[in-house]
């Protein structure tokens, strides 16, 4: 690890020197490229400096233990100094561990009811509100692509884009089957029902990353039934795109013009094709295919929302939260942080095994 840290530190120093060279002003493209690379390395370079200073401090304290005049002071400080070195070393290991290349991306999310009929549709609507409230708390921009409502204020499908750098790193662990246990509004005898909703989180892809040929898509229009389309009932503003090679179908009817709906629908299609390619590559590496949401069966749940006991349980890490009202209002950062920490711990463990 020390050799790797030296290489990173030298690389940062070289970039810093280039960036501060006055002649770079006349080369704006180089200035942008070097500035971006320098900014990416700056956090780890700062941590390396802190680590070297902390290590030097421990060495000085260990030497002071042999000095009768300084021994008492050194004994009082050395344990905390060693703990600081250990913390910084762990932080550096995490920084050096392979990262998810999609973490810095914006996301496209899809929510669909699975098992449970109308109650699943109602809960799908509540999950949509949860994520919209979470995005609002983070001051993230949200664009609805499509929301299909049911008769009882539930939804049969919702697709939306959270256009914020790093949103994928925060929300990727939401992919999977969400199980709800409660007495539905449609239940007259007070019995607790179990229903499921699937959530899919896709990293947004750029046009240059996913090449969609014009001859591979079939685009059709239809009259929008969304709030945006109410003012233009006579015009076919909604868009349906079929990707013929894969059979993927994407619709968008949230905007009032065909062009706006087509742009949003194409963004969703790119994200789905990008995700499919990522899963194919992962499958080739691991020898197994594992989708994000499975079949939606109740036994595949990643999380359970138990309303009678006001408890949320994430089954992957054993996390429990006992304030379901706050959680459903978008107060989910504590769980997200715990899931990220579990992912980081796994990355560190995998790195140690590889070493």
N, C-alpha and C positions, 0 to 999 in steps of 0.2 A: 504494500500500500504506500509506503514511503516514497518509492520510486515514482509511482503514479502521481502522488502529490507534488513532487518536485517538477514533473513534466507539466502539470497543470499550472503551477506557479510561474514557471518559465514562459509558458504559452501566454498567460495573462500579461506578464511584464512586456513581452514582445508586442502584443496587441495594444497595450497601453501606450507604449512608445510610438507606435505607428499612428494611433489616434491623436496623439498630442503633437505630432509633427505638423508645423504650420503649412507645409506644402499640400496636405491632404484636402485643404479647403477647395483647391482647384480640381479635385477628383470626387465629386459628390457621391458617385456610385460606390467607390471604394470606402468613402467615409461612412456611408450607411451600412455597408457590409461589415466593416471592421468594428464600428460602433455596436452593432447587434451582437457580434461574437464576443466583444469585450463585456457587454452587459450580461450576457449569459454566463460568463465565467466569474463575474465579480462576486457573487455570493459565496462560492466555494473558495475563491482566493482570500476573501476576508476571513473565512473560517479557518483556513490554513494558517493565516497570520496569528489568529487567536490561539490556535493549537500550539504553534511554535513558542509563543510567549508563555503559555501555560506550562508547557513541558520544561522550558528554561526555568520557570519559577520553582517547579518541583525539584529540579536538580540543585538549585541554589539553597532551597530549604533542607534538602538531604545533606548537603555539605555543612550547613549551619548546625546540624545535629551534633557534629563533632566539635563545635566551638562551645565551651562552657558558658560563655557570656550570652550566646544566642540560642542555646539549646531550648530553653523554656518557650521562647517565642516561636521557634520553628515547630516544636511539638504541637503548639496550639493551632497552627495554620496548615500543617502538611496534609492532614486528612481531607480537608475541603479542597486543597489545591489538587490532590490526586483525583478527587471526585470530578473536578472540573475538567481535567485531562481526559478522564474516561468518558464524560458526557460529550466532549468535543470529538473524541475519536469515534464514538457511536454516530454522531451527526455526520462526520466525514464519510463513514462507511455507507450511510444512507444516501448521501449525495453521489457517491461513486457507483451505487447499485443501478442496474439498468432501469430506466424509467419507461412508463407507457408512452409511446410516441404520440398518442392522441390526447394526452392530458391537457394540452394548451388550447384545444379546439373548443369552438361553440358546439351546441348539441341540438339534435332534433329528437323529440320524445313522442312516443305513441302510447296511448292508454286504451285498452279494450277489455270489456267484460268477458269473463270466461265461464266458469261454472256458477250456477245460482240464479239464472233468469233475470227478472227485473231487479232483484236486490243487488246483483252484481253490477247492473247498469247504474243503479243509484250510487253505489260505492265508487264506481269508476268516475262519476261526476265529482265526488268528494275528493278523490285523489287528484283530479285535475285542479281543483281549487287549492289543494295543499301545495302543489308545485308552483302554481301561480303566486301564491302568498309567499312561498320561500324565495322565489325570484324577486318579488317586490321587496322583501327584507334585504336582499343583496344588491338592490338597485340595478338589476339586470333587465335588459330589454327583451320583451317577449312578443313574438308574432304568432298568432293563431293561424294555422294552415287550414284545418278542417275540424269542425265539431258537429257530430251527428247526434241530435237529441232524441230521447224516447218520450213516450207520453207522460211519464210520471217524473219528469225533470231529471231523469238519468241520461246517460250517454251510451251510444253503441260504439262510438269511436271518437278519439280526439288526437289530433296531431298538432304539435306546436314547436316553434323554434326558439331557443334561448340564445340570443346573439351576444355572448359574453366570452371573452378569452378565459380559458380555464374552467368553464362550466362543466366540461366533460369530466375533469378530475374530481369534481365535487359530486356529480350525479350519476356516474357510471355504475355505481353499486346499487342503484335503484332498479336495475334491470332484473326482471324475474316475476314470480307469481306472488301477489300480495293477497293474503287470506283475511277475511273479516268474519268475526263471530258476533252476532247481535240479534235482537228481535227486530225483524224488518217492519217498516211502516205498513207493509201489505199483509202482515201476520195478525190475524184476529184472535188467536188463542194464546199469544204470549210466548210462543216457543222460539228458542234460539236457533238461528239458521247459520250455516257456514257457506260462504260464497268466495269466489276468487276473481281477481282482476290481473291481467298481465300488463307489465310496463316494459317498454323497450327504449333504451337510450342509445342513440346513434351519434358518433362524432361527425360533425359537418365536414363535407369534403369540398375541395376546390374543383373548378372545372378542369384545371390542368391535370388533376389526379385521377379523374374518372372521365374517360373519353366516351361520350354517348353519341353514336352515329345517328344521323337523321333518319336513315332507313330502318333503324332498329326500334323506333318508337311510333306508336299510333296515338294521335292526339284527337280527342273529340270534345265537344262542348255540350252543356245542358243548362237548363234554367236553375239558377241558384235558389236554395231554400234557406240560406243563412241570413243573418241579420243584415249583412252588407248587400245581399241580393234582393231584399224586399223592395227596394226602390227601383229595381230594374227587372221586374218579373217577365217582361216581354222579350228581354234580351238574354241570350245564352252566355252568361259570363263565367259560369263554372267550368272547370277544366278536368278532364280525365286523361291520364297518360298511361298507356300500356307499353311496357318494355318487352318486346316480342321474344328476345332470346331467353329471358328468365321468367316471363309471365308476371312480373311485378306490376301491380296496378296502383297508381297514386291519383288521388283526386284533391282538388282545392277549390273552395267556393267562398272563402272568407272575404276576399277583396271584391271591389265593384267593377273591375275591368278584367277582360280575358288575359291581357298581358301580365298584369300583376299576379293573377292566379297561376298562370303558366310558370312564371319565374319561381314562385314558391313551390309548386309541384315538382319542378325540375331539381330544386335544391333537395327536396325529400328523396327523389329518385336517386340522385347522386350519393346521398348518405347511405341509402339502402344497398346500392351496388358496391360502395366502398366497404361497408360492413361485411357484405357477403364475401368479398375478396379477402378481407382480413381473416375471416373465419376459415376460408379455404386454406390460406397459408398456415394458420395455426393448426388446422386439421392435419396438414401434411407433416408438420413438425411433431405433433403429438400422436398422430395415428388414430385420433378419435374426433368425432364431430359432436359438439355440444352447443346447442342454440342458447340464446339469451333467456327465453321464456318457456321453453318446453311446450307441453300440450295444454297447460293451464289447469291441470288436475290439482285437486286440493292437496295431495301428498307432496307436490313439488314446491311447496311454498318456501319463500325466503324470509317472510315476515308475517306475523299474525297481529291483527288489530282486534283485541278483545274488549268490546264496549261495556259489557256488564261489569267487568273488573277494572275498567279504565286502564288497560295495560297494553303496551306494544312490546312485542318480543321479536328481535332479529335472530333467526335461528342459526345464522352462519357464525356469529361471534358470541351468542348468548347474551346480547345486550337487552336490557329491559328498561322501559320508561313507563311511569305510572300516572302521567297527566295526558290522557288521550286528547282532551279538548285543545290544549296548547299545541300538541303535535300535529293535529289535523288542521291547525291554523298556520302551519308552515314553520313551526319552531322545531326543526329537525337537525340543526347544525351539530348538536352533541353526538347524535348517532352517526352522522356523516363523518365527523372527525374520528370516531371510534373505528369505523370501517376503513378509513384511510390509514390509521395507525396499524390495523391488522394487516392491511396490504403491504405496508412498509416493513413490518416485522417478517412477513413471508419473503419479501425481496431480500432482506438481510440474511435470512436463514438459507435461502437458495444460493445466495452469493457465497456464504461460508462453506456450503457443501461443494460448490464448484471449485472453490479455492483448495 
